[in-house]
C-alpha cells in the first residue's frame, strides 16, 4: 500500500488506512494542493513516543541522559540518581 493519499482517496480508504497505520507502524500522509494543509495519520503508540521524546528534549533530560551514557568513568550509580530533578 502507498503512504501518501489525496483527501478523496483517504476518505474512500479510511478504515484500511487506520489498519495499515496500526499494523505496519508507518505513517500515512494526506497530501493536498497546499502543502501547509497536509496531514499525517500516525499510530497512537508511535505518537505517544514522539511526544515523550519531545518532552525529554525540551526539558533537557535527554541531553543529561546522553552525557551520562558517554561517561566512561563508571561513577554513575542508577540507584543514586535523583530522577525527580533530572
C-alpha positions in Angstrom: 0.0 0.0 0.0 1.1 3.5 -0.6 1.8 6.0 2.2 0.5 9.2 0.5 -3.1 9.9 -0.3 -5.3 12.7 -1.6 -8.1 13.6 0.8 -10.6 12.0 -1.5 -8.7 8.7 -1.6 -8.0 8.8 2.1 -11.8 9.2 2.8 -12.6 6.3 0.5 -10.0 4.1 2.2 -10.2 5.5 5.7 -10.6 2.2 7.7 -8.0 0.5 5.5 -5.6 3.4 6.3 -6.2 3.1 10.0 -5.5 -0.6 9.9 -2.3 0.0 7.8 -1.0 2.6 10.3 -1.8 0.3 13.2 -0.3 -2.9 11.8 2.6 -1.6 9.7 3.6 1.3 12.1 4.2 3.5 9.1 2.6 7.0 9.0 0.3 7.9 6.2 0.3 11.4 4.6 -2.8 13.1 3.4 -1.4 15.4 0.7 -3.3 18.5 -0.5 -2.5 21.1 -3.2 -1.4 23.5 -0.4 1.5 21.7 1.5 0.6 23.8 4.6 -2.6 21.8 4.8 -1.0 18.3 4.6 -1.7 16.0 7.5 -0.3 12.7 8.8 -2.0 9.8 10.4 0.3 8.1 13.0 -0.1 5.1 15.2 -1.1 6.2 18.7 1.8 4.4 20.4 4.2 6.0 18.0 2.7 9.4 18.6 3.0 8.9 22.4 6.6 8.0 21.9 7.3 11.1 19.8 5.6 13.3 22.5 7.7 11.7 25.2 10.9 12.3 23.3 10.0 15.9 22.6 9.3 16.4 26.3 12.6 14.9 27.4 14.4 17.0 24.8 12.7 20.3 25.8 13.3 19.8 29.5 17.0 19.0 29.0 16.6 15.5 30.4 17.6 13.8 27.1 20.8 15.8 27.0 21.7 14.7 30.5 21.0 11.0 29.6 23.3 11.3 26.6 26.0 12.9 28.7 25.8 10.1 31.3 25.9 7.4 28.5 29.2 9.0 27.3 30.6 9.0 30.9 33.1 6.2 30.9 34.2 6.7 34.5 31.6 4.3 35.8 30.7 6.7 38.5 27.0 6.9 37.7 25.1 4.6 40.0 21.5 4.2 38.9 20.3 3.8 42.5 21.8 7.2 43.4 20.1 9.2 40.6 17.5 11.7 41.8 15.1 11.1 39.0 12.8 14.0 40.1 15.5 16.6 39.5 16.7 15.4 36.1 
